[in-house]
């Protein structure tokens, strides 16, 4: 049975909200100094990228609604496979500057899919 695409969008939103909580009221210097903060933030971006990768693989008609979804999946690949070259500044700017746009797109798409779902089927 194929997973409901809303579940992957929920994963994106949940992981993105975690990142926002992690970096809230923190500075770039805080981020650089805190290995747990860095690791947690990177892990959530890995989840976001993997969820978008699976959404694209199973529902390629939906991913164009997520701006820069291919870059996000590529970012996930760097975090996982290029872990030795991860640039803290890139992760920080993604978390603080680009993440709000991603979450906006994911929430809009999730809402559209919820509206189109058969009555009573609103849980992803």
N, C-alpha and C positions, 0 to 999 in steps of 0.2 A: 504494500500500500504506500502510495506516495504521500509525503508530508505536506500538509497544508502550507502554502506559501506564507500565510500570515504568521505561522510559527517562526519562520526565519526572520521575518520583519520584527516580531516581538523580541527575538534574541538580539537583533541589532539595536533596538531601542533600549532594551534593558542594559546591555553592555555599555552603550553610549552614555546612558544616565549614570552608570557607575563611574565612568571616566570623569564626567562632570563633577560628581561628588568628590572624587579623589583629588582633583586639582583645584576645587573651589577654595578660595582664600589662600592659595599657595602661590609662590613665585617660581620663576624658572630656577633660581638658586636653590629653593627648597627641593624642587624636583631633582636637580642634579645631586643634591646631598643625601637624598633618601632612596636607597636601593629598593626598599619595599614599595614605595610609591611608583618608582620606575617600572618595576616588575609587574605590579598590578595593572598599571595603565597599559603597558605593552600587551599583557594577556588579554585585556578587554578588546584591544584593537585586533588581536588575532581572532577572537570570537566574531567580531564584526565582519572582518574580511572573509572568514570561512562561511559565515551565514550568507553573505552576499554572493560568494562563489557558488554555493549550493543553490541559492535562489536562481542565479543566472543559468546554471546547468539544467535545472528542472523547469524553470519558467522564464526563458529568455525574453519573452514578450513584456515582462514586468520590470526588468532591471533598467531599461532606459529612463524610467521615472526617478531613478536614483542618480543624481548628478555625480559624475566621476566614479561610478561604481567600479570600473576597471582599475583605476588608480588605487582605490581602496583595497581591492583584492591584491594588487601588486605590492602595496604597503604591507599587507599581512605576510606575503611571501618573503619580503625582506626581513621582517621581524622574526620569522621562523627559520628561514634558511640562511639569512645573512646576519645572524645575531651578533657576530663579531664586529660588524660595521654599522650597527644601529647608531644613528645620530640623535642624541638627546634633544637637540634643538628642533629637529624635524618632528619628533614625537610630540614635543611640547606645543609647537605651533599647530600641529594637527588637532591636538586636544583642545586648545584654547581658541583657535580661529576657524577651523574647518568643520569640526564636529557639529556645531549648531545647524549648519546647512544639511548635513547628512541626516540628522535627527528629524529635521523638518520634512525632508523628502520621504523618509521612512514612515513617519506618522501620517502623512497625507496618503501615501499608498496603502497603508494598513486601513485607514478609515474608508478609503474607496472600496477596498476588498471586503471590509465588514458590511458596507452598504449593499454590495452585490451578493453577499452570502444569502443562502436560503433562510427564511425566517426561523429563528431559534438557533441558528448555527453561527454564533458570534465568538465562540472560543476557538483560538487557533490550535 
